[in-house]
Amino acid sequence: MTNTPEESTCWGSLLAGLVLGGLTGLACGLLFAPKAGHETRAELAERLDEVKARVDETTRTLAEATKSRLRDTGADLRQAVQGGVAAAKTRAEELRRQVESE
């Protein structure tokens, strides 16, 4: 399986969207729910921890998917190279026979 540029862009957009959405929600929560300073700081710390956890999980998931795709791509590439080498050897042998017969 190969990783297309569109898939890479999709994963990057997903990560950016999650981060942006989390930060937007945090900002809206602070603006529309005024509380005492210590309450606001505690809520802010809690929400930042939640956003960080989501970003960490998404990053981990993307890294695992990328590693898997790289392994698959490497295997595909090795197989293609081996096929090309075999075809080149076969063609070289055919040409050698042709030259010898002339």
C-alpha positions as CSV (number, residue, x, y, z in Angstrom):
1,M,0.0,0.0,0.0
2,T,1.4,3.4,-0.9
3,N,0.8,6.8,0.8
4,T,-0.5,9.4,-1.7
5,P,0.1,13.1,-1.2
6,E,-3.7,13.5,-0.8
7,E,-3.7,11.1,2.2
8,S,-0.7,12.9,3.8
9,T,-2.5,16.2,3.4
10,C,-5.7,14.6,4.9
11,W,-3.9,13.4,8.0
12,G,-2.1,16.8,8.5
13,S,-5.5,18.6,8.1
14,L,-7.1,16.3,10.6
15,L,-4.4,17.0,13.2
16,A,-4.5,20.8,12.5
17,G,-8.3,20.7,12.8
18,L,-8.2,18.9,16.1
19,V,-5.7,21.3,17.6
20,L,-7.5,24.4,16.3
21,G,-10.9,23.0,17.4
22,G,-9.6,22.4,20.9
23,L,-8.0,25.8,21.2
24,T,-11.2,27.5,19.9
25,G,-13.3,25.6,22.3
26,L,-11.0,26.6,25.1
27,A,-11.1,30.3,24.2
28,C,-14.9,30.3,23.8
29,G,-15.3,28.6,27.2
30,L,-13.1,31.3,28.9
31,L,-14.9,34.2,27.2
32,F,-18.5,33.1,27.8
33,A,-18.2,31.6,31.3
34,P,-16.6,34.1,33.6
35,K,-15.5,32.6,36.8
36,A,-13.2,33.4,39.7
37,G,-9.5,33.5,38.7
38,H,-8.5,30.3,40.4
39,E,-11.5,28.5,38.9
40,T,-10.7,29.8,35.4
41,R,-7.0,28.7,35.8
42,A,-8.0,25.3,37.0
43,E,-10.4,24.8,34.1
44,L,-7.8,26.2,31.7
45,A,-5.2,23.7,32.9
46,E,-7.7,20.8,32.7
47,R,-8.8,21.7,29.1
48,L,-5.2,22.2,28.0
49,D,-4.4,18.7,29.4
50,E,-7.4,17.3,27.4
51,V,-6.2,19.0,24.2
52,K,-2.6,17.8,24.8
53,A,-3.9,14.2,25.3
54,R,-5.9,14.4,22.1
55,V,-3.0,15.8,20.2
56,D,-0.7,13.1,21.7
57,E,-3.1,10.3,20.7
58,T,-3.6,11.6,17.2
59,T,0.2,12.0,16.8
60,R,0.7,8.5,18.0
61,T,-1.9,7.1,15.6
62,L,-0.5,9.0,12.7
63,A,3.0,7.8,13.5
64,E,1.9,4.2,13.7
65,A,0.0,4.5,10.4
66,T,3.0,6.2,8.7
67,K,5.4,3.5,10.0
68,S,3.1,0.8,8.6
69,R,2.8,2.5,5.3
70,L,6.6,2.9,5.1
71,R,7.1,-0.8,5.8
72,D,4.6,-1.7,3.1
73,T,6.2,0.7,0.7
74,G,9.6,-0.7,1.4
75,A,8.4,-4.2,0.8
76,D,6.8,-3.2,-2.5
77,L,9.9,-1.4,-3.5
78,R,12.1,-4.4,-2.7
79,Q,9.8,-6.6,-4.7
80,A,9.8,-4.3,-7.7
81,V,13.6,-4.0,-7.6
82,Q,14.0,-7.8,-7.5
83,G,11.6,-8.1,-10.4
84,G,13.5,-5.6,-12.4
85,V,16.8,-7.3,-11.6
86,A,15.4,-10.7,-12.7
87,A,14.0,-9.2,-15.9
88,A,17.3,-7.5,-16.7
89,K,19.2,-10.7,-16.2
90,T,16.8,-12.6,-18.4
91,R,17.1,-10.0,-21.1
92,A,20.9,-9.9,-20.8
93,E,21.0,-13.7,-21.2
94,E,18.7,-13.5,-24.3
95,L,21.0,-10.8,-25.9
96,R,24.1,-12.9,-25.1
97,R,22.5,-15.9,-26.8
98,Q,21.5,-13.8,-29.8
99,V,25.0,-12.4,-30.1
100,E,26.6,-15.8,-29.9
101,S,24.3,-17.3,-32.5
102,E,25.2,-14.6,-35.1
